[in-house]
Amino acid sequence: MQRPKLSTRNERQLLNQVLKSLGLPAATECDRFFRYFHSTADVRYASHRQCRAYVGDRPRRRSLLTAIELGRWVQRAPRPILGEVLASSQLGQALMDDLRYLPQEQLEVLALDAKHQIIARQTVFQGTLDSCPAHPREIFRVAILNGAAAIVVAHNHPSGLPEPSHNDLAFMMRLAECGQLMGIPLLDGFVIGVHSYFSLRETGHLPLETAAISG
């Protein structure tokens, strides 16, 4: 659903919708609001006395002012950063701490921004003891929805052994090729064991050679 943008042309209309959701009579309450504030932006500069006068004996008007303040905070709030990828070894150790003792195979996607900061992390699949069916579209959906510049994928082996199977390697290389075509490269792919991990980048599988893809 597309969110309507606030403008001077639809400000009153959007305010009416909020007032109705608060159970306030929209028409009269909207007029009252604009008698105290020239616009919703003016709430930012209003004094406590002015706000108390507007609220009067209707606490729900306070909810409206709180909603406006919350909207302003959301606009200014920085995007949360879950961590930063400095090196494959650093990330591999962190992923081992999280995944090595899981009883089932689990595939995780880490979405990174252009500075290789982790902006989202999501478990995409959880499989049986020895299998975890996955599809690139589910993985890149996470990347696209979060505006990622690159991704890292990781899954654990409940056996405790980090050696990738033929299917593991084929799947991760397929992801790498998809990522290169989409402009959202696979920065690294990990298989997590109990005492060690496998990294596509550390073993020289990444970055992909263009010639290898076109061939």
N, C-alpha and C positions, 0 to 999 in steps of 0.2 A: 504494500500500500504506500503510495507516495504521500509524503508529509507536506501539507500546505506551508508556504513560506509567509512569514508575517511581513506585511507592507502597510503603508498608510491607506491603501485602497481597500484592503480586506481586514484591517485591524479590528474594526467594530464587529465584523462577522465572526471572526475567530473568538473574540472576547465573548460574544453571545453564546457560542458553543460551550465554552468553559463554564459560563454562568449557569447554563442549563444543566450541565453535568453536576454542578454543585447544588442543584435544587433551588436556585435563585431565579426569580422572575426576570428573564433576560432583558426585556425592553426597559423597564424602570431601573434595574440595577446597572445597565450599561450607561444610561444617562447619568446616574449618580456617580459612577466611576469617572466619567469624563468631566464632571463638575469639580472633582478633587484633583485629577491629574490630566494634563493636556494629552498625554499618550501613555502607553504602557512603559515606554522608555523612561518617562518622568518618575516612575516609582523608584528608580535607582537614586534619585536626588531628593526624594521626599523626606521630611523630618519625621521623627517618631510621633510627634504631636499630630502632624497631618495624617499619618496613617491611622492613628487611633481615632481621629475624627471621622475618617472614611468608614472604618469598621463599625463604629457605633455599637449597636446592640445585636449585630448579626455576626457571630463568630465565623460563619462561612465566608464572609468577605476577607477575613484574615487568610483563609485557605487560598483565595485567589491571589493575594499578594505573595504568599509563600510559593505558589506555583510559578509566578512571574520571576521571582528571585531564583528559583531552582533552574528555570530555563536559561537565565543569564549565567549561572554557574556552569551548566553543561556546556555552553558555548565557549567558556574560557578554560575549562578543565583540560589539562594535557592528557594525551592518550596513555593509558597504563602500559608500562614496559615490564615484561615478565622476566627479562634477563637479557644478556648480550652474548653473542657467539664470537669469541675471540680466537678460538682454535678448535680443531676437531678433537684433540685430546681432552681439552677442558670440557667440551660438551659431552663427549663419550663417557667421561667419568660421572658427570651429573646424571646422564640418562641411566647409567648402571645403578646408581643409588635408587632411582625411581622404579625401574622395570625388572631388575634381575631376579627377584624372588616371586614374581607373579605366577600363579598356577596355570594361567591360560595365556596363549599368545595374544598380544595386543599391539595394534599398529597406531602410532601417534604421528600427527603432523604438527610441525612448528612453523608458524608463519613469521617471516622476518621482514623488517623494513629495509630501506636502502643502506642503513648504517649497521645492518646485521643485528639489530635489536629484536628480541622476540616479542611480537605484539599479540600473538594468540597461540594457544596450544590446545589441541583437541584430539581425543581418542576417536578414531574413525571406525575401527573394527576391533572386535574382540572375538576370538575364535575358539576352537576346541583345543585339546592339549597339544596338537601338532599341526594345526592348520589355521589359516586366517585369510579367507578369501577377500580380495580387495579389487577395486577398480580405480584407475586414474581419475575419473570424473569426480568421485567422492573426495579425493584428496585435493584436487585443484579447485573444487567448490569452496573449500575452507580458505584457500589462498585468495581467491577472487573476492569472496565476501568480506575479507579482512584487508583488502588492498595490499597484499603482500608483494614485495619486490623479489623474494626468493623463498624457498621452503627447505626444510630438513625433514626427513622421515626416519622413523626408528621403530623397530619391533623386537620383541624379546623371544628367545627360545627357552621354553620351560625345561628343556633337557639340560640347560646350563651351558651348553656348548655354543660359541658364537659363530662357528663356521657357517657361511651362507650356503644354502642348497642351490642347485641349478635354478630352481624356480624363484628363489629369493633374488639372485643376481639378475635373472631375466626381467623380473618385475621392476626392480629398482632402475635398471638401465632403460626400461620402457618409460618410467617416470621421468628420467633425465632427458630423454628425447622429446617427450611431450612438453616438458618445461622449457626446453630450448625453443621449440616451435611457438609456444605461447608467450615467451618473453618473461617467464617466471622460473628461473633456473633452479634445479635441484642442487643446493649447496653441498649437501652430504646425505648419505644414507647409512644407517647403522643397524647392525644386528647385535643385540645385547645378550651376553652370557652372564654367568654368575661371577666369574673372576676376570673376564676380559670382554672386549667388544671388537666387532669388525666395522671398519669405516671404508666406504667407497673412495673417499678422497685420499685417505692415508695409504691405501693400497694402489693408488694410481688410476682408478677407474674414472675419476673425474678430475678436471673438466673434460667433457666430450670433445672429440675432434670432429669438426664439421664434415670432413671428408668421410669419416666413418658413418655418420648419419645419412649423408646423401648416397652413400654406397649401399 
